[in-house]
Amino acid sequence: MTARMDKRFAALKAEGRPALVTYFMGGDPDYETSLGIMKALPEAGADVIELGMPFSDPMADGPAIQLAGQRALKAGQTLKKTLQLAADFRKVDTDTPIVMMGYYNPIYIYGVEKFLDDALAAGIDGLIVVDLPPEMDDELCIPAIRKGINFIRLATPTTDDKRLPTVLKNTTGFVYYVSMNGITGSALPDPSLVSGAVERIKQHTELPVCVGFGVKTAEHAKLIGASADGVVVGTAIVNQIATSLTKDGEATADTIQAVATLVRGLSTGTRSARLVAAE
């Protein structure tokens, strides 16, 4: 299964451009709209999809993603339905890598073995579980890797050279560099600092390094993509969904299209990123 992720990053490397990694919350604002958004992402230029698992206590997420999780839970989204979302998407797209992102609690309640089997069956390629440190690798990380599911780890500006090898030890697929400390959706970091951080991480790993937090526009994507192997966009997409909804939080005729338009713009930014770097 990890082959899908490796294949995608190898193809992008050959093209000489970074990946556009797009995050949205599974089930936001409802199942059908969410599936429509997921199907629209690759067409709009997304290379990898991060599928959010709604959770009632998302401590690392900013207000936008917290609200998206609340909307999804209110609409009846469960972990089982989030896996179903991936399975339904796989009926029309067998190439785009899907990474499920969220917290350990819902997976633990679901049952680790059962979850991993169901995730594989649904066509999931990777997991990002933000509240499981490397010290707890036996819980989920190692079982996932054994089954052929990538376990993607976060590195941050405070992950120093002493800590980095521990963080990277069982990381597969790609490294997600969170370019600033704090919650999701903060301001854009200084691209020159990002470039230095990517270089530092690459001294410890062969894996692609994708950079997220604060990327909102094509220009941001272009600046970050000049040095990173991938640009991760989450809050901007989640905000785009939120602003398209009715005052009661329901989808409108514009919801899916609004996301597709934003992602097309971001895709243009990532596709021109290396042209800047090569000048």
N, C-alpha and C positions, 0 to 999 in steps of 0.2 A: 504493500500500500504506500509506503514512503516513496515509492518510485515516482508517483505523480508529482510530489513536491520537488524532488531532485530534478526531474525532467523539465519542470517549469523554470526553475532557476538556471539550469544549464542552457535552455533555449534563450532566456533573457540575456544571459552573459554573452552568448553568441551574437545576439542582436546589439549588444553594447548599451543596454539601458537598464535602469532599475525597475523592480517590480512595483506595481501599485497594489497595496494591500488594503482592502476596504472592510471596515467593521460595521455591523449593524446588530441590533438586538433582536434575537429570534422572537417572533410573535408580536412585535411592535408595529402598528397599533392593534393588529389582529392577525390571525394565522394566514389568511388568503393574501392580504396586502403584503405581509412579510415575505411570503413565497414569491409574489410578483416582484418585489424589490430584489430578492436574491437572484431571480432569473435575469433581471435587467442589468445586474452588475457586470458580468463578463462582457456583455454586448457593449456596455458603455466604456469598457477599457480596464476593468479590474482584473488583475492577474492572480490574486489569491484572495479568498474570502474568509474573514474572521466572523464567525457566527456566535453572537453573545448568548450565554445561558442566563436567563433572568434569575435573580436571587434577591431575597428580601432584605439582605444586609450587606450591600456591596461597598465595603469600606474604602476601596482604592479608587472608586469611580467618582467623577465630578457630577454636579447636579443634572446635567443633560442626560447622561447615561443612567443615572439613578432613576430619573423620571421615565425613561424609556422602559426600564425594567419593571417599574410600577404599572405602566400602561399594559405591558405584556402579561404580567401576572393577573391583572384585573380582567383581561380578556380571556383568561383561562389557560395561559401558556404553562406547560410543565416541561421537565427535562425530556420526558418521553416524546412530547410534541415537537421539541426542538430537534431531536434525532429524526423524527418523521419529516420535518422540514428539509433536512439534508437529503433524506431518502427520496423525497418528491422532486427535489432539485436535480438529483442524479438521473432522473428519468429523461431529462433534457440536456444534461451536461455531464460528461464523464471525464472531462479533462481538468477543470479548474480545481486546484487544491482547496480543501475546506479545513479550517482550524477552528475548533470550538474553544471559546474563551470564557472564563468565569471563575467560580470559586469551588472549593472542594466539597463543601457541605452537601449540596444536592447530589453529587456523584457518590459520596459516602452513603447517603440514605438510599440511593438507587441500588447500590452494591457494585463495588469496583469491577469484579469479573464480568458481571452482567452488562454493566455500562460499556466496558471495552468491547465485548462481543457485539453488542447492539450498535456501537459507534462504527465498528468495522463493517458491519452489514449495511449501515446507512451511507457508507462511503466517506467517512471522516478520515482525514490524513494526519491531523495533528491536534494537540491540546496545549492550551496556555491556562494554567491554573495559578492564579496570582498569589494565593495565600499558602502555597506549599513550598517551603524552602528546600534546598538541596539535602538538608539533614533528614528530610522525610521522604527521600526518593523511593524507599521500599513500599510506601503506601500506594502510589499510583504511577510514578514515573517509570520505574523499572518494569512493572507488569505491562505498561502501555508499549514500551519499546520492544519488549519480547513479542508482543502481538503484531508488531509492525506499524504502530502509530507513533508519529513523531512527538516528542515532548519538548516544547519550545520554552526557553527560559528567558526571564527579563533580566537585563543588566541596566544599571542606572549610573548617573554621575558619581554616586558614592561607592560604587563597586570598584574597590581599588585592585591593584595588581596582585595583592595577596589573596583576595577573595575570589577574583575572577576565575582561576582554574577550578575552584569548587563549584561555582555557578555553571561553568561550561562542561563539567565532567560528564554528565549524562544528558546534555542538550543535543537534540537532533533536529534536522529540518532547517531551521535558521535561528539566529539570536535576535531577540527583540530588544533593541536599545531604547529605553525610555529616556528621552533626551533632557529631562528636567525632573527635579524632585517635586513631589506634591501630587495632587489629584489630576485625573484626566481632564483635557480640555483647557489647559492653561495657555499662556502666551507662547509664541514661537521662540525657540532658543536661538542663540547665535550660531549661524551655519558653520563658522570657522571652528567653534568649539566642538560641534558635532563631527566635523571632519577629523579632528584630532582624536576624539573618542572612538570613532569607527576604526581608525588606524591602530589604536591601542588594543582594541578587542581582537582585531585581525592578527595581531602578534601571537595570540593565544589559540586561535581556531581557524580552521579552513572553511567553516560554515558561512553562508551569506549573513550579513548584518543588516537588519531592517530597522529603520528609525521612525519612532512615532512620538506623539504628544504635540499638540499645538499646530499641526499642519491643517490649514483651512482653505488655501487657494492654490491655483495652478503655479503661481510664483513661488510659494512656499515649497511646493512639491519639487519644483525645478531646483531650488537652492539646496534642499536636503538631498535630493537624488543625485546631485553632482558627486557626492562622496559615498553615499550609502548604496547597498545592494537592493534596498527596497524602501518605500515610503509608506508608512501606515497612517491611514486617516480613519478616525472614528467619530469624534464629537461633532465635527462639521456635518457628517452624514446624518447622525442622529438628530442634530438641530434642524437639518433640512426636512426631515420627516416631521418633526414636531411643528414646524411653522406651516406645514401644508395641511394640518388637521383642523377639524372643526373645533369650536370652543369646548365641546364635550369630549375632545380627544379621539374623534373618529376619522377614518380615512376619507379623503375626497378624491375626485377624479384626477387631481394633480399630484397626489402623493408619490406614486411610482415614477412618474415623469420628472418630478422635481429632483429626485435622487439621481436618476440617470443623467440629467443635465449637469448636475454638480460633478459627478464622477467623470463625465466626458471631459470637462474642463481640467480636472486634476490629472487625468490621463495624458492630456496634451502637455501638461507641465512635466510629468515624469519622462515622457517620450523625448522631450527636448533637453532634459537635464544634462546628458553627457555632451551635447553639442556645446554647452556653456563650458564644461570642464575641458573640452578639447581645444578650445580657442586659444 
